[in-house]
C-alpha cells in the first residue's frame, strides 16, 4: 500500500473536476491545479471550471444509442458531472444539452466548497512522477507541460485541429424565414430554429462559403481535423451534397413553408432556457470574423444577424496513448501518473467525463494498494479505454463513443443487437462495481 492519501489533479476541466470530486468524496485530499485565472487557452472565456466551449450538446440520451448507453453507464457509476448536467439541462429533443454557464457554475461551486479539495491557481510546467497525479489538462495543454510530458513518454507530438461554432443573438433573426421544429418530431417541437434556403439562395451561399477567406494556420503544421467537429467550409469543400446530406439536410421536418420546398436548412439550437442566444448547429468554422459575418448573413433568416461569439479554430494536443498508456489510464513507465480526458485520446464532452471518472476509480484503488480494474469492450467506457490503449499507434487519432468499437455477438437485427449491447453493458457495469467496492 502506498503511503499516500493525497492526489494531485492537473486541470479543472470536465475530466479533472470529475476525477477530483470522486477522489474527494472517497476521503482523498486533492490538490487541484488550474491555470485559467492566470492564463486562458484560446477556447476559454470565463473563470468557472468544467467550461463547455464547443457546443452545449452532450449528445443523444436514447439508451439504444452509443452516447445514450455511455450516459447510462456513468449514471450507474454515480457520475457527478452527469448529475450537474441533468440539473441544468435545456430542451434539445433527444439530446442532453445544458445551460453552459449554469452547468459550469454548479460544478465550480461544488468543487470549491468541498473540504477535501484545495484549489491551486498555477500554470504547471512539470510534475513529480513520484507523487500520485492525474493529468487532465484537456486538449489545450500548456506548451511547457506538454513538452515535459512528451519528454517522459517519448511521444510523437500528436495533434489535431478543432473548431467552435458561432452564437447569434435571438433578437437579430428574421423569423419570417425560419420556424421552430425538431427533426422527426423528437422532443419538444420548439428546440431548434430552422432557417431555410431555396436553391438559388443556397447556390449563392455555397459558392461564397467555399471561396471565403480562412484564418491562416502556421505553415509548418499539416492541417488535421477531427471528423466529428469538421469546420463547415472544409465540409463544403467536399461538395454540395456533404452539406445537404449533413448539417443542412432539409428532411424530417413536418412543418410546411410557403412557396417551393426548402433546398437546405440551417438549424440553430438554444444556448440557454430563455433562448436569448442561439448556436449554429454544425457551423464550427475557421473563417475570418469578417467572412463569417458576410457569408453566414447570406442565410435569409440571418441577414441582420448579430454575432455574440464568432466561430474559431484551435490546435488540440493529445498523447499517443497506445505507446504509453495501459488499460487503467495509467502510464506504463510511471505508475503514479494517470492520464484523463481529451489529452488521453478520447474525444467529446461526455467521453472526457467518463475518462476522468474511470481514471479516478483506478487511482483510488492504486493508492490503497488494491487491484486495478478494467471494463470489457462490451461496455462503451471499456471500449474507449481499450481503444486508446491498444489502437494502431502509427495511425492513432482521438475516438468518441460509437458502436463500432463496442463488442457484441453477431445479430442480423440492428435493434436487437443494440438491446443486447445494453444488456451486456448493464451486467458488466454491475460486475465492475462489485470488483471495485468489494475489495
C-alpha positions as CSV (number, residue, x, y, z in Angstrom):
1,X,0.0,0.0,0.0
2,X,1.3,3.4,-0.9
3,X,1.9,5.9,1.9
4,X,-0.4,8.4,0.2
5,X,-3.8,9.8,0.8
6,X,-3.2,12.8,-1.4
7,X,-3.6,13.1,-5.2
8,X,-2.7,15.9,-7.5
9,X,-5.1,16.6,-10.3
10,X,-3.8,19.0,-13.0
11,X,-6.6,20.7,-14.9
12,X,-10.1,21.6,-13.8
13,X,-12.0,20.8,-17.0
14,X,-14.6,18.1,-17.3
15,X,-12.2,15.2,-16.7
16,X,-10.3,16.9,-13.9
17,X,-13.4,18.0,-12.0
18,X,-15.0,14.6,-12.2
19,X,-11.8,12.9,-11.0
20,X,-11.2,15.4,-8.2
21,X,-14.8,15.1,-6.9
22,X,-14.8,11.3,-7.0
23,X,-11.5,11.1,-5.0
24,X,-12.6,13.8,-2.6
25,X,-15.9,12.0,-1.9
26,X,-13.9,8.9,-1.1
27,X,-11.7,10.6,1.5
28,X,-8.7,11.5,-0.6
29,X,-7.2,15.0,-0.2
30,X,-7.0,16.5,-3.7
31,X,-4.8,19.3,-4.9
32,X,-6.5,20.6,-8.0
33,X,-4.3,22.8,-10.2
34,X,-5.9,25.1,-12.7
35,X,-4.2,27.9,-14.8
36,X,-7.2,29.7,-16.3
37,X,-7.2,32.6,-13.7
38,X,-3.6,33.3,-14.8
39,X,-3.5,32.1,-18.4
40,X,-6.5,31.2,-20.5
41,X,-6.5,28.9,-23.5
42,X,-7.9,30.1,-26.9
43,X,-11.1,28.3,-26.2
44,X,-11.8,29.6,-22.7
45,X,-13.8,32.7,-21.8
46,X,-14.7,32.6,-18.1
47,X,-13.3,31.8,-14.7
48,X,-15.5,28.8,-13.9
49,X,-14.4,25.1,-14.1
50,X,-15.7,22.5,-16.5
51,X,-16.3,25.1,-19.2
52,X,-18.1,23.9,-22.3
53,X,-16.7,25.8,-25.3
54,X,-17.6,24.0,-28.5
55,X,-21.3,23.2,-28.1
56,X,-23.9,22.8,-25.4
57,X,-25.0,19.4,-26.6
58,X,-23.9,16.3,-24.7
59,X,-25.4,14.2,-27.5
60,X,-28.2,11.7,-27.6
61,X,-29.8,10.4,-24.5
62,X,-31.6,7.4,-26.0
63,X,-30.5,4.1,-24.4
64,X,-30.1,2.4,-27.8
65,X,-27.5,5.0,-29.0
66,X,-23.9,4.7,-28.1
67,X,-23.9,8.1,-26.4
68,X,-27.0,7.3,-24.5
69,X,-25.5,4.0,-23.4
70,X,-22.4,5.8,-22.2
71,X,-24.6,8.1,-20.1
72,X,-26.4,5.1,-18.6
73,X,-23.0,3.6,-17.6
74,X,-22.0,6.9,-16.0
75,X,-25.3,7.2,-14.2
76,X,-24.7,3.7,-12.7
77,X,-21.3,4.8,-11.6
78,X,-22.7,7.8,-9.8
79,X,-21.1,10.3,-12.1
80,X,-21.0,13.8,-10.5
81,X,-20.9,15.9,-13.7
82,X,-23.8,14.0,-15.3
83,X,-25.9,14.9,-12.3
84,X,-25.0,18.6,-12.8
85,X,-25.8,18.3,-16.5
86,X,-29.3,16.9,-15.7
87,X,-30.0,19.7,-13.2
88,X,-29.0,22.5,-15.7
89,X,-30.4,21.0,-18.9
90,X,-32.2,22.9,-21.7
91,X,-34.6,21.4,-24.2
92,X,-33.0,19.9,-27.3
93,X,-35.0,16.9,-28.5
94,X,-33.4,13.6,-27.7
95,X,-30.1,15.2,-26.9
96,X,-28.8,16.2,-23.4
97,X,-28.0,19.9,-23.6
98,X,-27.2,22.3,-20.8
99,X,-27.2,25.9,-19.9
100,X,-23.4,26.2,-20.2
101,X,-23.0,29.0,-17.6
102,X,-25.2,27.4,-15.0
103,X,-23.6,24.0,-15.5
104,X,-20.0,25.3,-15.1
105,X,-21.1,27.4,-12.0
106,X,-22.7,24.4,-10.4
107,X,-19.6,22.3,-10.9
108,X,-17.3,25.1,-9.7
109,X,-19.3,25.8,-6.5
110,X,-19.3,22.1,-5.6
111,X,-15.6,21.8,-6.2
112,X,-14.6,24.9,-4.4
113,X,-16.7,24.2,-1.4
114,X,-15.5,20.6,-0.9
115,X,-13.4,20.2,2.3
116,X,-11.1,17.7,0.6
117,X,-10.2,19.8,-2.4
118,X,-7.6,22.5,-2.4
119,X,-7.6,24.8,-5.5
120,X,-4.2,25.9,-6.6
121,X,-4.1,28.6,-9.3
122,X,-0.9,27.8,-11.1
123,X,0.5,27.2,-14.6
124,X,2.0,23.8,-14.1
125,X,5.1,23.2,-16.2
126,X,6.4,20.0,-14.5
127,X,5.1,17.4,-12.1
128,X,6.7,14.9,-9.7
129,X,6.5,11.4,-11.1
130,X,6.8,10.0,-7.6
131,X,3.5,11.6,-6.5
132,X,0.1,10.2,-7.5
133,X,-1.1,12.6,-10.1
134,X,-3.9,12.7,-12.7
135,X,-3.1,14.8,-15.8
136,X,-6.3,16.2,-17.1
137,X,-5.3,19.3,-18.9
138,X,-7.5,18.8,-21.8
139,X,-6.5,19.2,-25.5
140,X,-5.1,22.7,-25.0
141,X,-2.4,21.7,-22.6
142,X,0.2,24.3,-21.7
143,X,3.1,24.0,-24.1
144,X,5.8,23.6,-21.5
145,X,3.8,21.0,-19.6
146,X,3.1,19.1,-22.8
147,X,6.7,19.1,-23.8
148,X,7.7,17.9,-20.3
149,X,5.1,15.1,-20.6
150,X,6.4,14.2,-24.1
151,X,9.9,14.0,-22.8
152,X,8.8,11.4,-20.3
153,X,6.8,9.2,-22.6
154,X,8.7,9.8,-25.9
155,X,5.5,10.9,-27.6
156,X,5.4,11.8,-31.3
157,X,3.7,15.2,-30.9
158,X,0.2,14.2,-31.8
159,X,-2.3,16.9,-32.5
160,X,-5.4,17.8,-34.5
161,X,-7.4,21.0,-35.1
162,X,-10.8,21.6,-33.5
163,X,-13.3,24.3,-34.2
164,X,-16.2,26.0,-32.4
165,X,-19.4,27.4,-33.9
166,X,-20.8,31.0,-33.8
167,X,-23.5,32.1,-31.4
168,X,-26.2,34.5,-32.6
169,X,-28.5,36.9,-30.7
170,X,-32.1,35.7,-31.0
171,X,-33.4,39.3,-31.3
172,X,-31.4,39.8,-34.6
173,X,-33.0,36.9,-36.5
174,X,-35.6,37.3,-39.2
175,X,-38.3,34.9,-38.1
176,X,-40.3,35.3,-41.3
177,X,-37.6,33.0,-42.8
178,X,-37.4,30.5,-40.0
179,X,-39.6,28.2,-37.9
180,X,-39.3,26.2,-34.7
181,X,-39.3,22.4,-35.1
182,X,-37.3,19.3,-34.3
183,X,-36.4,16.8,-37.0
184,X,-38.8,13.8,-37.0
185,X,-40.8,15.5,-34.2
186,X,-38.5,14.3,-31.5
187,X,-38.9,16.0,-28.1
188,X,-40.4,19.5,-27.7
189,X,-41.3,21.0,-31.1
190,X,-39.5,24.3,-30.3
191,X,-36.0,23.2,-29.5
192,X,-34.5,24.1,-32.9
193,X,-35.0,27.1,-35.1
194,X,-34.9,26.1,-38.8
195,X,-33.5,28.8,-41.1
196,X,-34.4,27.6,-44.6
197,X,-33.0,28.4,-48.0
198,X,-34.3,27.9,-51.5
199,X,-32.0,26.5,-54.2
200,X,-30.9,29.9,-55.7
201,X,-30.2,31.2,-52.2
202,X,-28.2,28.1,-51.3
203,X,-26.2,28.2,-54.5
204,X,-25.0,31.8,-53.7
205,X,-24.3,30.8,-50.1
206,X,-22.4,27.6,-51.1
207,X,-20.2,29.4,-53.6
208,X,-19.3,32.2,-51.2
209,X,-18.6,29.6,-48.4
210,X,-16.1,27.5,-50.3
211,X,-14.3,30.6,-51.5
212,X,-14.3,32.6,-48.3
213,X,-11.1,33.7,-46.6
214,X,-9.9,31.5,-43.7
215,X,-7.6,32.2,-40.8
216,X,-4.1,31.2,-41.7
217,X,-2.5,28.4,-39.7
218,X,1.2,28.0,-39.1
219,X,2.7,26.9,-42.4
220,X,4.8,24.2,-40.7
221,X,1.7,22.4,-39.4
222,X,-0.2,20.0,-41.6
223,X,-3.9,20.6,-41.2
224,X,-5.6,17.6,-39.4
225,X,-9.2,18.0,-38.3
226,X,-11.4,15.7,-36.3
227,X,-14.2,14.4,-38.3
228,X,-16.8,14.9,-35.5
229,X,-16.1,18.6,-35.4
230,X,-15.4,19.4,-39.1
231,X,-15.3,23.1,-40.0
232,X,-18.2,23.9,-42.2
233,X,-16.0,25.3,-45.0
234,X,-13.9,22.2,-45.1
235,X,-17.0,20.0,-45.2
236,X,-18.4,22.2,-48.0
237,X,-15.2,21.7,-50.0
238,X,-16.1,18.0,-50.3
239,X,-19.1,19.0,-52.4
240,X,-22.6,20.4,-52.1
241,X,-24.0,17.0,-51.0
242,X,-21.8,17.0,-48.0
243,X,-23.8,19.9,-46.6
244,X,-27.3,18.9,-47.9
245,X,-26.9,15.3,-46.5
246,X,-25.1,16.6,-43.4
247,X,-25.9,19.6,-41.1
248,X,-28.1,21.4,-43.7
249,X,-30.3,18.4,-44.7
250,X,-33.9,19.6,-45.4
251,X,-35.6,16.5,-44.1
252,X,-37.6,15.2,-41.1
253,X,-39.5,18.5,-40.7
254,X,-43.2,18.2,-41.0
255,X,-43.9,22.0,-41.0
256,X,-44.5,23.4,-44.4
257,X,-43.4,26.8,-45.7
258,X,-45.0,28.9,-48.3
259,X,-43.8,28.6,-51.9
260,X,-41.3,26.0,-53.0
261,X,-39.8,23.3,-50.9
262,X,-36.7,24.4,-48.9
263,X,-33.5,23.2,-50.5
264,X,-31.4,23.4,-47.4
265,X,-32.0,24.1,-43.7
266,X,-29.6,25.6,-41.1
267,X,-30.6,24.7,-37.6
268,X,-30.0,27.0,-34.6
269,X,-30.1,25.5,-31.0
270,X,-30.9,27.3,-27.8
271,X,-27.9,28.2,-25.7
272,X,-30.0,28.9,-22.6
273,X,-33.5,28.3,-21.3
274,X,-34.5,31.9,-22.1
275,X,-33.4,31.3,-25.7
276,X,-31.8,34.8,-25.9
277,X,-28.9,33.4,-27.9
278,X,-28.7,30.5,-30.4
279,X,-25.8,28.3,-31.6
280,X,-25.4,27.5,-35.3
281,X,-25.6,23.7,-35.3
282,X,-22.7,22.2,-37.3
283,X,-21.2,25.6,-38.2
284,X,-17.9,25.3,-36.5
285,X,-15.5,27.3,-38.6
286,X,-12.1,28.7,-39.3
287,X,-13.3,31.6,-41.5
288,X,-12.1,35.1,-40.5
289,X,-14.6,37.1,-38.4
290,X,-15.4,39.4,-41.3
291,X,-16.1,36.5,-43.6
292,X,-18.3,34.8,-41.1
293,X,-20.4,37.9,-40.9
294,X,-20.5,38.3,-44.7
295,X,-21.1,34.6,-45.7
296,X,-23.4,33.5,-42.9
297,X,-25.6,36.6,-43.4
298,X,-26.4,35.2,-46.8
299,X,-28.7,32.8,-45.0
300,X,-32.0,34.7,-45.3
301,X,-33.1,34.4,-41.7
302,X,-29.6,35.7,-40.6
303,X,-29.3,38.6,-42.9
304,X,-29.2,41.0,-40.0
305,X,-27.6,38.6,-37.5
306,X,-25.7,39.9,-34.5
307,X,-22.9,37.6,-33.6
308,X,-22.4,37.2,-29.8
309,X,-19.5,34.9,-30.4
310,X,-17.8,34.2,-33.7
311,X,-16.5,30.7,-34.5
312,X,-12.8,29.9,-34.2
313,X,-10.3,27.1,-34.7
314,X,-7.6,25.9,-32.3
315,X,-5.0,23.2,-32.1
316,X,-5.7,20.3,-29.8
317,X,-2.9,18.2,-28.4
318,X,-3.1,14.6,-27.3
319,X,-0.6,11.9,-26.4
320,X,-0.1,8.7,-28.5
321,X,-1.8,6.6,-25.8
322,X,-1.2,3.2,-27.3
323,X,2.5,3.7,-26.9
324,X,2.4,4.8,-23.2
325,X,-0.9,4.1,-21.5
326,X,-2.3,0.9,-20.1
327,X,-6.0,-0.2,-19.9
328,X,-6.3,1.6,-16.5
329,X,-5.4,5.0,-17.8
330,X,-2.0,4.7,-16.1
331,X,1.4,5.5,-17.7
332,X,3.3,2.3,-18.3
333,X,6.6,3.7,-17.3
334,X,5.4,5.9,-14.4
335,X,2.6,4.1,-12.5
336,X,2.0,7.1,-10.2
337,X,0.7,9.1,-13.2
338,X,-2.7,8.6,-14.8
339,X,-4.0,10.5,-17.9
340,X,-7.6,11.5,-18.3
341,X,-9.8,13.5,-20.7
342,X,-9.1,14.6,-24.2
343,X,-5.3,14.7,-23.9
344,X,-5.5,10.9,-23.5
345,X,-7.2,10.5,-26.9
346,X,-10.9,10.3,-26.0
347,X,-13.0,12.8,-28.0
348,X,-16.1,14.5,-26.7
349,X,-17.5,16.1,-23.5
350,X,-19.2,13.0,-22.1
351,X,-16.3,10.8,-23.1
352,X,-13.9,13.2,-21.2
353,X,-16.1,13.0,-18.1
354,X,-16.1,9.2,-18.4
355,X,-12.3,9.1,-18.7
356,X,-12.0,11.3,-15.6
357,X,-14.2,9.1,-13.5
358,X,-12.5,5.9,-14.8
359,X,-9.0,7.2,-14.0
360,X,-10.1,8.4,-10.5
361,X,-11.6,5.0,-9.7
362,X,-8.3,3.3,-10.6
363,X,-6.2,5.9,-8.9
364,X,-8.1,5.3,-5.7
365,X,-7.5,1.6,-6.0
366,X,-3.9,2.2,-6.7
367,X,-3.1,4.4,-3.7
368,X,-5.0,2.0,-1.5
369,X,-2.8,-0.9,-2.8
370,X,-5.8,-2.7,-4.3
371,X,-6.1,-4.4,-7.7
372,X,-6.8,-2.0,-10.5
373,X,-9.9,-2.8,-12.5
374,X,-10.8,-2.5,-16.2
375,X,-14.0,-2.7,-18.1
376,X,-14.6,-5.1,-21.0
377,X,-15.1,-4.0,-24.6
378,X,-18.8,-4.8,-24.2
379,X,-19.2,-1.5,-22.4
380,X,-18.8,1.9,-24.0
381,X,-16.3,3.1,-21.3
382,X,-14.4,-0.2,-21.6
383,X,-14.3,0.0,-25.4
384,X,-13.0,3.6,-25.3
385,X,-10.3,2.7,-22.8
386,X,-9.3,-0.3,-24.8
387,X,-9.1,1.7,-28.0
388,X,-6.9,4.4,-26.7
389,X,-4.5,1.9,-25.0
390,X,-4.3,-0.6,-27.8
391,X,-5.1,1.1,-31.2
392,X,-2.6,1.2,-34.0
393,X,0.0,3.7,-32.7
394,X,1.1,4.7,-36.2
395,X,-2.4,5.9,-37.2
396,X,-3.8,6.8,-33.8
397,X,-6.5,9.6,-33.7
398,X,-8.9,10.6,-31.0
399,X,-12.1,8.5,-30.6
400,X,-15.6,9.3,-29.3
401,X,-18.3,6.9,-28.2
402,X,-19.7,4.7,-31.0
403,X,-21.0,1.2,-31.5
404,X,-18.2,0.4,-33.9
405,X,-15.7,-0.1,-31.0
406,X,-18.2,-2.0,-28.7
407,X,-18.0,-5.8,-28.9
408,X,-21.2,-7.8,-29.2
409,X,-22.3,-11.1,-30.6
410,X,-23.5,-11.2,-34.2
411,X,-27.1,-10.3,-34.8
412,X,-28.9,-9.6,-38.1
413,X,-31.5,-7.3,-36.4
414,X,-29.9,-4.0,-35.5
415,X,-32.4,-3.1,-32.8
416,X,-32.0,-6.5,-31.2
417,X,-28.2,-6.1,-31.3
418,X,-28.4,-2.7,-29.6
419,X,-30.6,-4.1,-26.9
420,X,-28.1,-6.9,-26.4
421,X,-25.4,-4.3,-26.1
422,X,-27.5,-2.5,-23.4
423,X,-28.0,-5.8,-21.5
424,X,-24.2,-6.6,-21.7
425,X,-23.3,-3.1,-20.6
426,X,-25.6,-3.2,-17.6
427,X,-24.3,-6.6,-16.5
428,X,-20.6,-5.6,-16.8
429,X,-21.0,-2.3,-15.0
430,X,-22.6,-4.1,-12.1
431,X,-19.7,-6.6,-12.0
432,X,-17.2,-3.7,-12.2
433,X,-18.8,-2.0,-9.2
434,X,-18.7,-5.3,-7.3
435,X,-15.0,-5.7,-8.1
436,X,-14.1,-2.1,-7.2
437,X,-16.0,-1.8,-4.0
438,X,-15.9,-5.4,-2.9
439,X,-12.1,-5.5,-2.4
